[in-house]
Amino acid sequence: MDRGINTRCLHLEEEEGKVENFGAISYPIYQTATYAHPGVGQSTGYDYSRLQNPTREHLEKIVASLEDGIDALAFSTGMAAISLLMELFQPGDHLIVDSDLYGGSIRLFDNVSKKNGITFSNVDCHKDNVEAYITEHTKAIYIETPTNPMMNVTDIEALSKIAKRHSILLIVDNTFLSPYFQNPLKLGADVVVHSGTKYLGGHNDTLAGFLVTNREDLSERFRFLIKTTGSGLAPFDSWLILRGIKTLGIRMEKSAANALAIAKWLKEQSSVTEVIYPGFKEHPGYEIMKRQAKGFGAMITFKVKSKEFALSILEKVKMIKFAESLGGVETLITYPTTQTHADVPEEIRERNGITACTLRVSVGIEDVEDLLNELKTVFAETEAELNK
Ligand SMILES: *Cc1c(COP(=O)(O)O)cnc(C)c1O
């Protein structure tokens, strides 16, 4: 029987029963660039750390097991992972990409991939007829679900059927839910992307990225590309992400529970005009999320009544930090318009509903009463100031 995901965050079955690494419980950091060969034509399995390093490999095997992939590759950042992924494609290839994506991915596609002759259609994959955009040049569909920051939910299984019918790849950036809550490969995706900087690492202290696949041909191609382009994760950072993953389950549970409580509180505030959280029954993606994910995550997007109100919240928060990024133990609040999505063309931003009144919260694992108390203070002070 398959082991539970909390166990898989800690233990790699294939390495059990061996007495390697002096029995160290914490996997050692192999801080080495190169490896001695036992003899001519022989190798310990490791030749040079750009190709592979035991600490990175251990991490990759854990992440592959969490996502039910046959292979995972660890990169220096999430963007390094996505950049390498784009090397699968040739000039003339066409990709369908969701119109509401992480801003850095849009920046990469618009400013780097396009220059390399790859063309894109921005599609609202949660509601548009995706199949209508497929041409003979289309090679892949690239989505996030829920999306960042508008929390649109796409049915991964339904989309994977379309991708399979046309023999194109389905790529899912699974950063927002982490493998603890959602496993796109099981739902028919071919490649899963992670910014390991977020929930996998979980402590706002390390950058990392992953590509996970269940296809031999893609694994082989990715291995060739990582060796060639050299964006693999360093040994020490691999160890930090390994340590973070050990507590993935309890962090996800706690931050998702906190998020639900905060989303409910936000909804009751007269100064809040909209709360977008897929854990609410009225969210259009709620039923799909219930089917394809094990939890609703800890990201909340909300809109307040004015730009001044939004800016005042950002000025006044103290324990909650006004900062980019997400998925760590500390609660962060972000202003997508000028931070994560500043490089997204304004008309796309507006069409997606990201306005000057939109805020995004990545809920951490603090005591929820303390988070609510801080929000109550910040909101009350803002009300008083703006009504003066
Ligand atoms: C942060 C993020 C990325 C990029 O990852 P980095 O580790 O910052 O390079 C990609 N996708 C999503 C959804 C993200 O949140």
The ligand as an ORCA input file, in Angstrom:
! r2SCAN-3c Opt
* xyz 0 1
  C       6.933     32.407     -6.821
  C       6.285     31.693     -7.921
  C       7.007     31.289     -9.053
  C       8.457     31.630     -9.238
  O       9.256     31.009     -8.290
  P      10.639     31.653     -7.719
  O      11.103     30.602     -6.774
  O      10.295     32.949     -7.074
  O      11.547     31.839     -8.890
  C       6.329     30.570    -10.022
  N       5.009     30.276     -9.905
  C       4.294     30.672     -8.831
  C       2.842     30.316     -8.758
  C       4.899     31.379     -7.810
  O       4.170     31.770     -6.769
*
